[in-house]
Amino acid sequence: MTTAVDEDYLAKRQLKKGTAGWVLLAGLGVSYVISGDFAGWNFGIGEAGWGGFAVAMALMAVMYFALVLSLAEMSAAIPAAGGGYSFARHAMGPTGGYLTGLAVLIEYALAPAAIVIFIGAAVEELLGVNGPWVYALFYAVFVGIHLAGVGEALKVMMVISGLAVFAILATAVALVGEFDTANLFDIAPSAAAGATEVLPFGWYGVWAALPFAMWLFLAVEGVPLAAEEAKNPGRDMPRGIIGAMVFLLFTAVLVVVLLAGAAGASMIGASGVPLVDALNAVGNPTLATVINVLGLAGLIASFFSIIYGYSRLVFALSRAGYLPKTLSLTSKRKAPVWALIVPGVFGFLVSLTGEGDLILGMAVVGATLSYALMSASHILLRLRQPALARPYKTPGGMLTSATALVLSLVAMTGVYAFDPRAFNYTVVLFVVGAAYYFLHGRNQLVARSADEELALVLSAESTLDEDGVLESGKPIEA
């Protein structure tokens, strides 16, 4: 069942076009992820030893790179703000599209809640204050900046991310002279099956470390959510998302190799602030203090940018009718007001649990499920729509996306190996979201198909003037 779209519907649901070139898009991708370099990933060394974690990181790097190459093709061919949801709807229909969007939404709604808990801990260490008021303040400030407009938001993100990148590079320069290969393998082999000096907890440790390795790249897949705001999606989206992934691979190798190589894998695997502790361990307390401050910038960068990501996804799902249509209304500055505020309130309430690690585990389950569905979408689009215009084509084609599909399913099971609670809670959340669709959402869709929906959006863009008013004066029917 679909509903009619009158002449005002899309006029009130427009994002600002031509705001982001490929450099800003790449910066957005780095912003999504950069906090992962500062903390969280290193607990994977505690699960697998440095050698085991290196294997886990290599597997997840392959998964993300394969996924990014697949998304680069789809985002250039289908330039819609829904990202993975839009691709899946083209490939698998309304139900497949919604379920993919729901998985992404679980990731993007929960990740900021976890990050703001970590921000609170950092603020407490620096200023001695923490708690709900700190969480509320950060949500209010950064949702507010997004409400000011996407151009302003993306530029602020670039500045904050730049500070975080500087912190990582400065740490790497300070530690490179202290590197000793022996430090990488200072964890004694356990009694686990297959344990060795290189894999002190055996292959089970590698499996359990997969979710931590993901933290080095988690959320880079959100770049396509900016497709409708890109200057030239066919050119800029592939450059932006691939450029972000290449840079994130570089920073991941720096922190994983140099921190453990300078300060010891055993110490880094148990550290809450690994960059700071590594610098203190090698006798550089002054830089450690600076990095402690700049580490907050890394957390803020990811918090800020993932708010952007969830707002664009909620906007797209709402505009299509999957979620209440009020959520896709945009302001005079073309900001999706309620798509920013409502998930922000939800995230704040979740943050009050204080269980950052559990929330992150749940976000990872949502992420891996969405990766499997997006990879399957790439394969199905290649099979079912070979004539689809593809300004960029994924190297390796379906073999590349099949690699991402298999590894994403393996990574999902890794969450269960580490924390069954996170896995089970996410399944419950997913079932509740699916029930909403089957009982209500599927009867509210604006368009009968993904092609029709995209045609409506593109038609509206071509007939709207700069103030978001339909020039034709004619209704658009779904």
C-alpha positions in Angstrom: 0.0 0.0 0.0 1.3 3.5 -0.9 0.1 7.0 -0.1 -0.2 10.0 -2.4 2.5 12.7 -2.4 1.1 16.2 -2.7 3.0 19.2 -4.0 4.3 20.2 -0.6 5.4 16.8 0.6 8.9 16.6 -0.9 9.3 20.4 -0.8 9.3 20.1 3.0 11.7 17.2 2.9 14.8 18.4 1.0 18.5 18.3 2.0 20.9 21.0 0.9 22.4 20.0 -2.4 26.0 20.4 -3.6 27.4 20.9 -0.1 30.1 18.2 0.0 32.9 17.4 -2.4 35.0 14.3 -2.1 37.4 15.8 0.4 34.6 16.6 2.8 33.1 13.2 2.2 36.4 11.5 3.0 36.7 13.7 6.1 33.2 12.6 7.1 34.3 9.0 6.8 37.4 9.6 8.9 35.3 11.5 11.5 32.9 8.5 11.8 35.7 6.2 12.8 38.6 8.2 14.4 37.6 7.7 18.0 38.2 4.0 17.5 41.9 4.6 17.2 42.0 6.1 20.7 40.5 3.3 22.8 38.5 0.1 22.7 40.3 -1.7 19.9 43.2 -2.5 22.2 41.1 -4.8 24.4 41.2 -7.2 21.5 44.9 -7.7 22.3 43.8 -8.8 25.8 41.5 -11.4 24.1 43.9 -12.7 21.5 47.4 -11.4 22.1 49.1 -9.1 19.7 49.5 -11.7 17.0 46.0 -12.9 17.3 44.7 -9.3 17.2 46.8 -8.6 14.1 45.1 -11.5 12.4 41.7 -10.3 13.5 42.5 -6.7 12.3 43.7 -8.0 8.9 40.4 -10.0 8.4 38.3 -7.0 9.4 40.4 -4.7 7.1 39.7 -7.0 4.2 36.0 -7.1 5.1 35.7 -3.3 5.3 37.7 -2.6 2.2 35.6 -5.1 0.2 32.4 -3.5 1.6 33.7 0.0 0.9 34.4 -0.9 -2.7 30.9 -2.4 -3.1 29.3 0.7 -1.5 31.3 3.0 -3.8 29.6 1.4 -6.8 26.1 1.5 -5.3 26.4 5.0 -3.9 27.4 6.4 -7.3 24.6 4.5 -9.1 21.9 5.2 -6.4 22.6 8.6 -4.9 20.0 8.6 -2.2 20.3 9.7 1.5 19.3 6.3 2.8 22.7 4.7 1.9 22.5 1.0 2.6 18.7 1.1 3.0 18.4 2.6 -0.5 20.7 0.0 -2.1 18.9 -2.9 -0.4 15.4 -1.6 -1.4 16.6 -1.5 -5.0 17.9 -5.0 -4.7 15.5 -6.7 -2.3 12.3 -4.7 -2.3 10.6 -2.7 0.5 11.0 -5.4 3.2 14.7 -6.0 2.5 15.3 -2.3 2.3 13.6 -1.6 5.7 15.4 -4.5 7.5 18.8 -3.2 6.2 17.9 0.3 7.3 16.8 -1.0 10.7 20.2 -2.8 11.2 22.1 0.4 10.3 19.8 2.4 12.5 20.5 0.2 15.5 24.2 0.7 14.9 24.0 4.5 14.4 21.5 5.2 17.2 23.5 3.2 19.8 27.0 4.1 18.9 26.7 7.8 19.9 25.2 6.7 23.3 28.3 4.5 23.9 30.7 7.3 22.7 29.1 9.9 24.9 29.7 7.6 27.9 33.4 7.5 27.0 33.3 11.3 26.5 32.0 11.6 30.0 34.8 9.5 31.4 37.3 11.7 29.5 35.7 14.9 30.8 35.8 13.5 34.3 39.5 12.8 34.1 40.2 16.3 32.8 37.7 18.4 34.7 36.4 16.1 37.5 32.7 16.2 36.3 30.6 13.5 34.7 27.1 12.0 34.6 23.8 12.7 32.8 24.3 16.4 32.6 27.5 15.9 30.7 25.8 13.5 28.3 22.9 15.9 27.8 25.2 18.9 27.2 27.1 17.1 24.5 24.0 15.9 22.8 22.4 19.4 22.9 25.5 21.2 21.6 26.3 18.9 18.7 22.7 18.3 17.6 22.4 22.0 17.7 25.3 22.5 15.4 23.8 20.0 12.9 20.5 22.0 13.1 22.5 25.1 11.9 23.1 23.3 8.5 25.1 20.6 6.9 27.8 22.9 5.5 28.6 24.3 8.9 28.5 20.8 10.5 30.8 19.2 8.0 33.4 22.0 8.4 33.3 21.7 12.2 33.8 17.9 11.8 36.8 18.4 9.6 38.5 20.7 12.2 37.8 18.3 15.1 38.9 15.3 13.1 42.1 17.2 12.2 43.0 17.6 15.9 42.4 13.9 16.5 44.6 12.9 13.5 47.3 15.2 14.7 47.2 13.4 18.1 47.7 10.0 16.4 50.6 11.2 14.2 52.3 13.0 17.0 52.1 9.8 19.2 53.4 7.7 16.3 56.4 10.0 15.8 57.2 9.9 19.6 57.0 6.1 19.8 58.7 5.0 16.6 62.1 5.2 18.1 61.0 3.0 21.1 59.7 0.1 18.9 60.9 -3.3 19.8 59.5 -6.5 18.2 59.8 -8.4 21.5 57.3 -6.1 23.1 54.6 -7.4 20.6 54.8 -10.9 22.0 55.2 -10.4 25.8 51.9 -12.2 26.6 52.7 -15.8 27.7 50.8 -18.6 25.9 47.7 -19.8 27.8 46.3 -23.3 28.1 43.8 -22.6 25.3 43.8 -25.1 22.4 46.3 -24.1 19.7 48.0 -21.5 21.9 51.5 -20.3 20.8 53.7 -17.4 21.4 52.2 -15.6 18.4 48.6 -16.7 19.3 48.7 -16.9 23.1 44.9 -17.6 23.3 44.7 -19.7 20.2 42.2 -19.3 17.4 39.3 -18.8 19.8 41.0 -15.6 20.9 41.2 -14.4 17.2 37.4 -15.0 16.9 36.6 -13.1 20.1 38.9 -10.2 19.0 37.0 -9.6 15.8 34.5 -7.1 17.3 37.4 -5.1 18.7 39.2 -5.0 15.4 36.0 -3.7 13.8 36.3 -0.6 16.1 39.2 0.6 14.0 36.9 1.0 11.0 33.3 0.9 12.3 30.9 3.4 10.7 33.0 4.3 7.6 30.1 2.7 5.7 28.1 5.8 6.6 29.6 8.0 3.9 26.9 7.2 1.4 24.3 8.7 3.7 25.6 12.0 2.4 24.9 11.1 -1.2 22.1 13.7 -1.7 24.3 16.4 -0.4 27.3 15.6 -2.6 28.3 17.9 -5.4 28.7 15.1 -7.9 27.7 11.7 -6.4 28.9 9.6 -9.3 32.4 11.0 -8.9 32.6 12.2 -5.3 31.1 9.2 -3.4 33.6 6.6 -4.6 36.5 9.0 -4.1 35.3 10.0 -0.6 34.6 6.6 0.9 37.7 4.9 -0.6 39.9 7.8 0.4 38.5 7.6 4.0 39.2 3.8 4.1 42.7 4.1 2.9 43.5 6.8 5.5 41.9 4.7 8.3 44.0 1.7 7.3 47.1 3.9 7.7 46.1 5.1 11.2 45.0 1.6 12.3 48.4 0.2 11.4 50.2 3.0 13.2 48.4 2.6 16.6 48.3 -1.2 16.5 51.9 -1.7 15.7 53.6 1.2 17.4 51.7 1.3 20.7 52.3 -2.4 21.5 55.8 -2.3 20.0 56.8 0.5 22.3 55.0 -0.1 25.5 54.3 -3.9 25.4 51.2 -5.8 24.2 50.3 -6.8 27.8 50.0 -3.3 29.0 48.3 -1.9 25.9 45.7 -4.8 26.0 44.5 -3.7 29.4 44.7 0.1 29.0 41.7 2.4 29.0 43.7 5.2 27.3 46.3 3.3 25.2 47.9 6.3 23.5 48.4 8.1 26.8 49.6 5.1 28.6 52.1 4.2 25.9 53.6 7.7 26.0 53.9 7.6 29.8 55.5 4.2 29.6 58.3 5.5 27.3 58.9 8.6 29.5 57.0 11.3 27.6 54.4 12.6 30.1 54.1 16.1 28.6 53.0 14.8 25.2 50.8 12.3 27.0 48.9 15.1 28.7 48.4 16.8 25.3 47.2 13.6 23.7 44.8 13.0 26.6 43.1 16.3 25.8 43.2 15.7 22.0 41.8 12.2 22.6 38.6 13.9 23.6 38.6 15.5 20.1 38.6 12.1 18.6 35.6 11.0 20.6 33.8 14.2 19.8 34.5 13.8 16.1 32.9 10.3 15.9 30.0 11.4 18.2 29.3 14.4 16.1 29.6 12.7 12.7 27.5 9.6 13.7 24.7 12.0 14.7 24.9 13.3 11.2 24.7 9.7 9.9 21.6 8.6 12.0 19.8 11.8 11.0 20.2 11.2 7.3 19.1 7.5 7.7 16.0 8.4 9.8 15.2 11.2 7.3 15.3 8.8 4.3 13.3 6.1 6.1 10.7 8.6 7.2 10.5 10.3 3.8 9.8 6.9 2.2 7.0 6.2 4.8 8.7 3.5 6.8 8.9 5.7 9.9 6.5 8.5 10.9 6.6 11.1 8.2 7.1 14.0 10.6 10.7 12.8 11.2 11.7 13.8 7.6 10.5 17.4 7.8 13.4 19.8 7.1 14.1 23.4 8.3 14.8 26.5 6.2 18.4 25.5 6.5 17.5 22.1 5.0 18.4 20.3 8.2 16.2 17.3 9.2 15.1 18.7 12.5 13.2 15.8 14.1 15.5 13.2 12.5 18.2 14.8 14.6 16.3 15.4 17.8 14.3 12.2 18.3 17.2 9.6 17.9 19.3 12.0 20.0 16.8 11.8 22.9 16.7 8.0 22.5 20.5 7.8 22.6 20.7 10.1 25.7 18.2 7.8 27.5 20.3 4.7 26.5 23.5 6.4 27.7 22.0 6.7 31.2 22.7 3.0 31.6 26.4 3.8 31.7 27.2 0.5 30.0 29.4 1.7 27.1 30.9 -1.6 26.3 27.5 -3.4 26.1 26.1 -0.7 24.0 29.0 -0.8 21.6 28.6 -4.6 21.3 25.0 -4.1 20.3 26.0 -1.5 17.8 28.5 -4.0 16.3 25.8 -6.6 15.9 23.6 -4.2 14.0 26.6 -3.2 11.9 27.6 -6.7 10.9 24.0 -7.6 10.0 23.8 -4.5 7.8 27.1 -5.3 6.1 25.8 -8.8 5.2 22.6 -7.3 3.7 24.4 -4.5 1.9 26.9 -7.0 0.4 24.0 -9.2 -0.7 22.4 -6.1 -2.3 25.5 -5.5 -4.4 25.4 -9.1 -5.6 21.7 -9.0 -6.4 22.0 -5.7 -8.2 24.7 -7.1 -10.4 22.5 -10.1 -11.2 19.1 -8.4 -11.5 20.0 -5.0 -12.9 23.1 -5.4 -15.1 22.0 -2.4 -17.1 22.0 0.0 -14.1 24.2 3.0 -14.8 27.3 2.6 -12.7 29.7 5.6 -12.8 32.1 3.5 -10.7 32.4 -0.3 -10.8 33.7 -2.4 -7.9 37.0 -4.1 -8.7 36.5 -7.8 -8.5 32.7 -7.4 -8.9 30.6 -9.9 -7.0 33.6 -11.8 -5.6 34.5 -8.6 -3.7 31.0 -8.2 -2.2 30.8 -12.0 -1.5 34.0 -11.6 0.6 32.5 -8.8 2.6 29.3 -10.9 3.1 31.1 -14.0 4.4 33.4 -12.0 6.8 30.6 -9.9 8.1 28.7 -13.1 9.2 31.9 -14.4 10.8 32.3 -11.1 12.6 28.7 -11.2 13.9 29.4 -14.5 15.6 32.5 -13.0 17.2 30.2 -10.6 19.2 28.4 -13.7 20.6 31.8 -15.2 21.5 32.7 -12.1 23.5 29.4 -10.9 24.9 26.2 -13.0 24.4 24.2 -10.3 26.1 25.0 -7.8 23.4 24.0 -10.3 20.7 20.8 -11.3 22.4 19.6 -7.7 23.2 20.2 -6.6 19.7 18.2 -9.5 18.3 15.3 -8.4 20.6 15.6 -4.8 19.4 15.7 -6.0 15.8 12.6 -8.1 16.2 10.7 -5.2 17.8 11.7 -2.9 14.9 10.7 -5.6 12.3 7.3 -6.0 14.0 6.6 -2.3 13.7 7.2 -2.6 9.9 5.0 -5.6 9.4 2.2 -4.3 11.6 2.2 -0.7 10.4 5.1 0.7 8.4 4.6 -1.3 5.3 1.2 0.2 4.8 2.5 3.8 4.8 5.0 3.7 2.0 5.2 6.7 -0.3 6.3 4.8 -3.4 5.6 1.3 -4.7 9.2 0.6 -5.6 12.7 1.8 -5.0 13.0 3.1 -8.6 9.8 5.1 -8.2 11.0 6.5 -4.9 14.3 7.6 -6.4 12.5 9.1 -9.4 10.3 11.1 -7.0 13.3 12.5 -5.2 15.2 13.3 -8.3 12.1 14.9 -9.9 11.6 17.0 -6.8 15.2 18.2 -6.9 14.8 19.3 -10.5 11.6 21.2 -9.9 12.4 22.9 -6.7 13.8 26.4 -6.6 16.5 27.5 -4.1 13.9 28.1 -1.4 12.5 24.5 -1.7 9.3 25.5 -3.5 7.9 23.4 -6.3 8.2 25.5 -9.5 5.6 23.4 -11.4 2.8 23.8 -8.9 1.6 20.3 -9.9 1.2 17.5 -7.4 3.5 14.5 -7.6 1.7 11.2 -7.3 3.2 8.1 -5.9 
